[in-house]
Amino acid sequence: AEIDELEASVSQLNEEITKLSKQVADLDRAMAEAVKIRQDEKAASVQTVKDAQEAQAAVAQAIVVLKEFYAKSGDATALMQRRLGSAKAAQEPPSIFDSPYTGMKGESGGVIGLLEVVQTDFARLEADTTASEATNQKTHDELMTNSKVDKAQKSKDIEHKSAQRQDQSQSITTKKSDLEGTQKELDAAL
């Protein structure tokens, strides 16, 4: 009866070890996949931040160029007119050129205002992406830590159950040997 109990226990330990081994393999696979996904996310975030920074610099440069242009154009009062020999060309320049050109500054900021909004949007994109990246990295680190702890626990369980299985297998062998010896003594006594 003891041998049957030990054999049943060894069988159950084998099943538990197999189950734990599968769980460890699944954890390894999930961790590898999480690392790959995290690397892809990080690469995308780095590229987005880089693009946003380059765009901010380009927009800032465009704003400087436009401001310089508007500052210089404020002095000009007319487009350059050439007189051609015909009577049509002798007409007076149109009256629209009687005041300095200052662009569309009064129209809700005009082009410069629009570029400043775009520049702000790129700055916000950079800040949001950086914050999101930090959050994603923290979540990934927590997942990896939890997975490693879980894997270590399961590996220890496998170790302990394997040792227990080995001990019980040894007990089975010993008990079978004792049983055979006892049976031989009984057979010899008869």
C-alpha positions as CSV (number, residue, x, y, z in Angstrom):
1,A,0.0,0.0,0.0
2,E,2.8,2.4,0.8
3,I,4.4,1.6,-2.5
4,D,1.2,2.5,-4.3
5,E,0.9,5.7,-2.4
6,L,4.4,6.7,-3.2
7,E,4.0,5.8,-6.9
8,A,0.8,7.9,-7.0
9,S,2.7,10.8,-5.3
10,V,5.6,10.5,-7.8
11,S,3.1,10.5,-10.7
12,Q,1.4,13.6,-9.3
13,L,4.8,15.3,-8.8
14,N,5.7,14.5,-12.4
15,E,2.5,16.2,-13.6
16,E,3.2,19.3,-11.4
17,I,6.8,19.5,-12.6
18,T,5.6,19.3,-16.2
19,K,3.0,22.0,-15.5
20,L,5.5,24.3,-13.8
21,S,8.0,23.8,-16.6
22,K,5.4,24.8,-19.1
23,Q,4.6,27.9,-17.1
24,V,8.3,28.8,-16.9
25,A,8.6,28.4,-20.7
26,D,5.5,30.6,-21.2
27,L,7.0,33.2,-18.9
28,D,10.2,33.2,-20.8
29,R,8.3,33.6,-24.1
30,A,6.1,36.4,-22.7
31,M,9.1,38.2,-21.3
32,A,11.0,38.0,-24.6
33,E,7.9,39.3,-26.4
34,A,7.5,42.1,-23.9
35,V,11.2,43.1,-24.4
36,K,10.7,43.2,-28.2
37,I,7.5,45.3,-28.0
38,R,9.2,47.6,-25.5
39,Q,12.2,48.1,-27.8
40,D,9.9,48.9,-30.7
41,E,7.9,51.4,-28.6
42,K,11.1,53.0,-27.4
43,A,12.5,53.3,-30.9
44,A,9.2,54.9,-32.1
45,S,9.3,57.3,-29.1
46,V,12.9,58.3,-29.7
47,Q,12.1,59.0,-33.4
48,T,9.0,61.0,-32.5
49,V,11.0,63.1,-30.0
50,K,13.8,63.6,-32.5
51,D,11.3,64.6,-35.2
52,A,9.5,67.0,-32.9
53,Q,12.8,68.7,-31.9
54,E,13.9,69.1,-35.5
55,A,10.4,70.4,-36.4
56,Q,10.6,73.0,-33.6
57,A,14.0,74.1,-34.8
58,A,12.8,74.4,-38.4
59,V,9.6,76.3,-37.3
60,A,11.7,78.7,-35.1
61,Q,14.0,79.3,-38.0
62,A,11.0,80.1,-40.3
63,I,9.6,82.5,-37.8
64,V,12.9,84.3,-37.6
65,V,13.1,84.5,-41.4
66,L,9.5,85.8,-41.6
67,K,10.1,88.4,-38.8
68,E,13.2,89.7,-40.6
69,F,11.3,89.8,-43.9
70,Y,8.4,91.8,-42.3
71,A,10.8,94.1,-40.6
72,K,12.6,94.9,-43.9
73,S,9.5,95.1,-45.9
74,G,8.1,97.7,-43.5
75,D,10.5,100.2,-45.1
76,A,9.4,99.5,-48.7
77,T,6.4,101.4,-50.0
78,A,6.1,100.1,-53.5
79,L,7.1,97.2,-55.7
80,M,9.7,98.1,-58.2
81,Q,8.1,99.5,-61.3
82,R,9.7,99.7,-64.7
83,R,8.6,102.1,-67.4
84,L,8.1,100.5,-70.7
85,G,7.8,102.7,-73.8
86,S,4.0,102.2,-74.1
87,A,1.2,104.5,-72.9
88,K,-0.1,101.8,-70.6
89,A,3.1,101.6,-68.8
90,A,3.0,105.3,-68.1
91,Q,0.1,104.9,-65.7
92,E,0.6,105.7,-62.1
93,P,1.3,102.9,-59.7
94,P,-1.7,101.5,-58.0
95,S,-2.7,103.1,-54.8
96,I,-2.4,99.9,-52.8
97,F,1.4,100.5,-52.5
98,D,1.1,103.9,-50.7
99,S,1.9,102.5,-47.2
100,P,4.5,100.1,-45.9
101,Y,3.7,96.4,-46.3
102,T,3.6,94.7,-42.9
103,G,2.1,91.4,-43.8
104,M,-1.1,90.1,-42.1
105,K,0.0,90.9,-38.6
106,G,-3.5,92.0,-37.5
107,E,-5.3,88.9,-38.8
108,S,-5.1,86.7,-35.6
109,G,-1.4,86.6,-35.8
110,G,-1.1,85.8,-39.5
111,V,1.5,83.4,-40.7
112,I,3.8,84.0,-37.7
113,G,1.0,83.3,-35.3
114,L,0.2,80.1,-37.1
115,L,3.8,79.0,-37.0
116,E,4.0,79.8,-33.3
117,V,0.9,77.5,-32.8
118,V,2.6,74.8,-34.8
119,Q,5.8,75.2,-32.8
120,T,3.8,74.9,-29.5
121,D,2.1,71.7,-30.9
122,F,5.5,70.2,-31.6
123,A,6.7,71.1,-28.1
124,R,3.6,69.5,-26.6
125,L,4.1,66.4,-28.8
126,E,7.7,66.1,-27.5
127,A,6.6,66.6,-23.9
128,D,3.7,64.1,-24.2
129,T,5.9,61.5,-25.9
130,T,8.7,61.9,-23.3
131,A,6.2,61.5,-20.5
132,S,4.5,58.5,-22.2
133,E,7.9,56.9,-22.7
134,A,8.8,57.2,-19.0
135,T,5.4,55.7,-18.0
136,N,5.8,52.8,-20.5
137,Q,9.4,52.1,-19.3
138,K,8.2,52.1,-15.7
139,T,5.4,49.7,-16.5
140,H,7.7,47.5,-18.5
141,D,10.2,47.4,-15.7
142,E,7.5,46.4,-13.2
143,L,6.3,43.6,-15.5
144,M,9.8,42.3,-16.0
145,T,10.5,42.3,-12.2
146,N,7.2,40.5,-11.4
147,S,7.9,38.0,-14.2
148,K,11.4,37.3,-12.9
149,V,10.1,36.8,-9.4
150,D,7.4,34.5,-10.6
151,K,9.9,32.6,-12.7
152,A,12.3,32.2,-9.8
153,Q,9.4,30.9,-7.6
154,K,8.3,28.4,-10.2
155,S,11.9,27.3,-10.8
156,K,12.4,26.7,-7.0
157,D,9.1,24.8,-6.9
158,I,10.4,22.6,-9.7
159,E,13.7,22.1,-7.8
160,H,11.9,21.1,-4.6
161,K,9.4,18.8,-6.4
162,S,12.2,17.2,-8.3
163,A,14.1,16.5,-5.1
164,Q,10.9,15.2,-3.5
165,R,10.2,13.0,-6.5
166,Q,13.8,11.7,-6.3
167,D,13.4,10.9,-2.6
168,Q,10.1,9.1,-3.1
169,S,11.5,7.2,-6.1
170,Q,14.3,6.1,-3.9
171,S,11.8,5.1,-1.2
172,I,9.9,3.0,-3.7
173,T,13.0,1.2,-4.8
174,T,14.0,0.6,-1.1
175,K,10.5,-0.6,-0.2
176,K,10.3,-2.9,-3.3
177,S,13.7,-4.3,-2.4
178,D,12.5,-4.9,1.3
179,L,9.3,-6.4,0.0
180,E,11.2,-8.8,-2.3
181,G,13.5,-9.7,0.6
182,T,10.6,-10.3,2.9
183,Q,8.8,-12.4,0.2
184,K,11.9,-14.5,-0.3
185,E,12.1,-15.1,3.5
186,L,8.4,-16.1,3.5
187,D,8.9,-18.4,0.5
188,A,12.0,-19.9,2.2
189,A,10.0,-20.4,5.4
190,L,7.3,-22.3,3.6
